[in-house]
């Protein structure tokens, strides 16, 4: 399921990242990769603040929809 449907404060493992190479590279540079554990800290109208590797990252809805957990 896309990360936008994830429950807050629950840990998920990223299984796949979809989209063009440019988008996948951008997410990888942020530390968002397959097999990493991620949790949703806050959700505002589909835009998310996630925590991965102890760092909080803000993602807009279109990027969050490309991350499958």
C-alpha positions as CSV (number, residue, x, y, z in Angstrom):
1,X,0.0,0.0,0.0
2,X,1.2,3.6,-0.5
3,X,2.7,5.4,2.4
4,X,-0.1,7.9,2.4
5,X,-2.5,5.1,3.7
6,X,-0.1,4.2,6.6
7,X,-1.2,4.7,10.2
8,X,0.6,7.3,12.3
9,X,3.3,6.1,14.8
10,X,3.4,2.6,13.3
11,X,6.6,1.3,11.8
12,X,6.5,0.0,8.2
13,X,9.2,-1.5,5.9
14,X,9.5,0.1,2.5
15,X,9.1,-2.7,-0.1
16,X,9.1,-0.7,-3.3
17,X,9.6,2.8,-4.7
18,X,7.9,3.6,-8.0
19,X,8.3,6.4,-10.5
20,X,11.0,7.7,-12.8
21,X,14.7,7.4,-12.1
22,X,14.9,11.1,-11.1
23,X,12.2,10.6,-8.4
24,X,13.8,7.4,-7.1
25,X,17.2,9.0,-7.0
26,X,15.8,12.0,-5.1
27,X,14.2,9.8,-2.5
28,X,17.4,7.7,-2.2
29,X,19.4,10.9,-1.5
30,X,17.0,11.7,1.3
31,X,17.7,8.2,2.8
32,X,14.4,6.7,1.7
33,X,15.3,3.2,0.3
34,X,13.8,-0.2,0.0
35,X,14.0,-2.4,3.1
36,X,14.3,0.7,5.4
37,X,11.9,1.2,8.4
38,X,9.7,4.3,8.2
39,X,7.0,5.7,10.4
40,X,4.5,8.5,9.8
41,X,4.9,11.3,12.4
42,X,2.2,13.6,11.0
43,X,-0.2,13.8,8.1
44,X,-1.7,17.1,6.8
45,X,-4.0,16.8,3.8
46,X,-2.0,13.9,2.4
47,X,1.4,15.6,2.9
48,X,3.5,13.6,5.4
49,X,6.2,14.1,7.9
50,X,8.0,10.7,8.2
51,X,10.8,9.5,10.4
52,X,13.5,7.3,8.9
53,X,16.8,6.5,10.5
54,X,16.1,8.9,13.3
55,X,15.6,11.9,10.9
56,X,12.3,13.6,10.1
57,X,11.5,14.3,6.5
58,X,8.6,16.2,4.9
59,X,7.1,14.6,1.8
60,X,4.3,15.9,-0.4
61,X,1.4,13.7,-1.3
62,X,2.8,12.8,-4.8
63,X,6.1,11.6,-3.4
64,X,4.5,9.7,-0.5
65,X,2.2,7.9,-3.0
66,X,5.3,6.5,-4.7
67,X,6.6,4.8,-1.6
68,X,5.0,1.3,-1.1
69,X,5.1,-0.2,2.4
